[in-house]
Amino acid sequence: MVDGARAYGLIVAMWVRSTVAYRASFLMAVAVNFAVTGLDFAAIMIMFTHVDALGGFTVAEVAFLYGTTGMALGLADLLLGSMDKLGARVRDGTLDTLLVRPVPVFFQVAADRFALRRLGRVSQSLLVLGWSLTQLETAAWSAVQVALVPVMVLSGTAIFGAVFACGAAFQFWAQDASEVQNSFTYGGNTLLQYPPTVFATELVKGVTFVVPLAFVNWLPALRVLGRDDPLGLPGWVDFASPAVAALCCAVAAAAWRRGLRGYRSTGS
Amino acid sequence: MHAARLALVVAVGSFRRYATYRVATVAGVVTNTAFGFILAFTFTALWSERPRLGGYDLPQALAFVWIGQALLAATALMGGGAENELQGRIRSGDVAVDLYRPADLQLWWLAADLGRAAFQLLGRGVVPLAVGALAFPLALPTTPLPWLLFLTSVTLGVVVGFALRYLVVLTSFWLLDGSGVSAMSGLLGVFFSGMLLPLTLFPGAFGETVRLLPWSSMLQVPADVLLEVRQGPDAARALGFQALWALALLGAGRLLQRVAIRRVVVQGG
């Protein structure tokens, strides 16, 4: 594990050096990554030029949801986002090279083509989150509410990270299907930017009990914002994010191991 | 005559090539459908607060969402056009081989991209739109004319999209690594085509400008034609608008290509 993390750091450092070599392109990519997510938020702001509240939530509250899920996805994407390239490696057989190296395959795949430009999304989401905190009308922040924000972001990172890892494990069987995981990562992120009151109850139940994305920000955020949760779950659920994140990581680890063990390489 | 036959062969080959990756197609359909649902719910919330927002009623707004998801792959708004490969060939120098083929570079890749788009319109467009129509009340026309105009408009939109991305790819002759510009172009495409929000919701002069930019050809115009927001002479104007942008951008591509080719140095020649 320690060796793996060290190797991860070394591979990441190598990719960072390599991307910085094409400086104009790198700077443009960071700016774009920042702006892509920025325009996403611009669309939400345009919506709010026409309405005062969406699903009963104000612009500051939506920005809070936007910032928390954006940070969680951004960090997971930075750390593990390149794993969706695994399918290509399985297809052309280059995964074999990784298997003979004395470093856990997971860390090699995770660090492969590490893209520093993804800091763009993280920093943009952090800005929106910071702005929303200044705008929220939650009169007195209790210690619990303050503590929930970083806990939310870290647990959210772990949950999205587990989705990335599960998606990668799935590619051992379905090499071309990497796009499915986009429904859960980028799609999940879009979903979580809006309040749960906007969506059909079945959809909210699905992302609470089946793919527990609701624990990334919805449930803890409802507590921070002092809102009722539309499913009427018991109050302790708002604090369950770290436990859910740990469970997700355990599932992802099991899926990854099964996938890797079942890998049969390419050719005859 | 020869050029037309060649283009047809390239387009058919490209269509079949994309049709080969069936699992990827299914995966794409799943993702488009998932996004369609998410956006449809947010649009429902928005339009229930403000009915007739942007000149659409709710069934039209919902149809807009699903038309967008149906066209996302075909217009290659978020990247994935056939000319992606050309970028790699410019970087590796293989483009030198392409240049001494007896075929026009731009026409070759346009044909390849049209073949790709034709497959992705069928393979990735039909199912999401059908699912959307089953799950939500969509304002889709029941007569054939709007659909025919829509297909024409989508074709023009695909050509405009290609012409824009071809310009982007040509910058690789100078930058070598084109991924930054490509990402930038994808970003503009998503925002200014109406994929995030219909362009009629964009405020004031900004909104008016945005609707005149080429990106509106890729979703806003085809959607308005299908929703019969623009019909009769107005639909004809819409198609003319797209055709003008297509010609202007293809022309710009040709000019830039002539300059770019002079930069190619073949080692060992």
Interface residues (C-beta under 8 A of the other chain):
Chain A: Y22 A24 S25 F26 L27 M28 A29 A31 V32 N33 A35 V36 L39 D40 A42 A43 I46 M47 T49 H50 V51 D52 A53 L54 G55 A174 Q175 D176 A177 S178 E179 V180 N182 S183 G187 T190 L191 Y194 T197 V198 F199 A200 L203
Chain B: Y21 R22 V23 A24 V26 A27 G28 V30 T31 A34 F35 F37 I38 L39 F41 T42 T44 A45 L46 E49 R50 L53 L175 L176 D177 G178 S179 G180 V181 A183 M184 L187 V190 F191 L196 L197 L201 F202 P203
